[in-house]
């Protein structure tokens, strides 16, 4: 597996090249699957799992933290308004409750 090889050897070989180039990379991976269970079932490579599972951050689903939705919606709409041609003045309180 090429990703695992890059993580272990810290080098890549460009397509068509005969020489390798040293790299210093950090991998950030996310999934909604239980990879630990997949490893036990043989559906995910254990060596890759242990290479990726150095720092684990578990976030509950938004359905379990509905109080965060207004803050997140405000943040992303404000960001879109700055980057795009839209104007954003805020949310209607009635819409936030529904």
C-alpha positions in Angstrom: 0.0 0.0 0.0 1.5 3.3 -1.1 0.2 5.5 1.7 1.6 3.2 4.3 5.0 3.1 2.5 5.1 6.9 2.4 4.3 7.0 6.2 7.0 4.4 7.0 9.8 5.5 4.6 9.1 9.2 4.4 9.7 9.3 0.7 7.7 9.3 -2.5 8.5 8.4 -6.1 7.0 10.7 -8.7 5.1 9.0 -11.6 7.7 8.2 -14.3 10.7 8.9 -12.1 13.4 6.5 -11.0 14.4 8.4 -7.9 12.6 8.9 -4.6 12.1 12.3 -2.9 12.2 12.7 0.9 9.0 14.1 2.4 7.9 15.3 5.8 4.1 15.0 6.0 1.4 14.7 8.6 -1.8 12.7 7.7 -5.1 13.8 9.1 -7.8 11.2 8.5 -11.5 11.1 9.4 -14.1 8.4 9.2 -17.6 7.7 10.6 -16.8 3.9 10.6 -15.5 1.8 13.5 -12.0 1.1 12.1 -11.0 -0.9 15.2 -13.9 -3.3 14.5 -13.0 -3.4 10.8 -9.4 -4.4 11.7 -10.8 -7.3 13.9 -12.9 -8.4 11.0 -10.0 -8.2 8.5 -11.7 -5.4 6.5 -9.0 -2.8 7.2 -5.2 -3.3 7.4 -4.0 -3.3 11.0 -0.6 -1.9 10.1 -2.2 1.1 8.4 -4.7 1.5 11.3 -1.9 1.7 13.9 0.0 4.2 11.8 -3.0 6.5 11.4 -4.3 6.1 15.0 -1.6 8.1 16.8 -3.9 10.9 18.1 -7.6 10.1 18.2 -10.2 12.8 18.5 -13.8 11.6 18.9 -16.6 14.1 18.1 -20.2 13.4 18.8 -22.6 13.7 15.8 -24.4 17.0 15.4 -27.6 15.2 16.1 -26.3 14.7 19.6 -25.2 18.4 20.0 -28.0 20.4 18.5 -27.0 23.4 20.5 -23.9 23.8 18.3 -25.8 24.2 15.1 -26.7 27.9 15.3 -23.0 28.8 16.1 -21.8 26.6 13.2 -24.4 28.0 10.8 -23.5 31.5 11.7 -19.8 30.9 11.2 -20.1 29.3 7.8 -22.7 31.8 6.5 -20.6 34.7 7.7 -17.6 33.1 6.0 -19.5 32.7 2.7 -20.7 36.3 2.9 -17.1 37.5 3.2 -15.8 35.3 0.3 -18.8 35.7 -2.0 -21.2 38.3 -3.3 -23.8 37.7 -0.5 -24.8 39.8 2.4 -25.4 38.2 5.8 -27.1 40.0 8.6 -28.0 37.1 10.9 -30.6 34.5 11.6 -34.2 34.8 12.3 -34.8 33.3 15.8 -37.9 31.5 14.6 -35.8 29.7 11.9 -33.2 28.6 14.4 -35.8 26.9 16.6 -37.3 24.9 13.7 
